[in-house]
């Protein structure tokens, strides 16, 4: 992209945006909400505003959160309770809050 009359490209605009928004970059979390046993980088992540606090990652409600969708979605139903309880325990939060982070309805088994 070129702006007529100027020698500014899309790359320049990106660099300007990065320089003007350092606070936004500083808020990107280093760790993701993911399965505790994951040792490799998550192949499918999503960044969003946290709808619940995440004590173990020191992320307040309203802070930026990284979600490893590979570990949190498309789980077989019988596997969900154990997986989500393990993640919640690792993150020191109620299991229902993991579903709140995903912005999906909390299943009955997680409301206990």
Helices and strands as residue ranges (DSSP letters): H 10-20, H 22-26, E 32-33, E 45-49, G 55-57, E 64-68, H 69-72, H 77-91, H 95-102, G 108-110
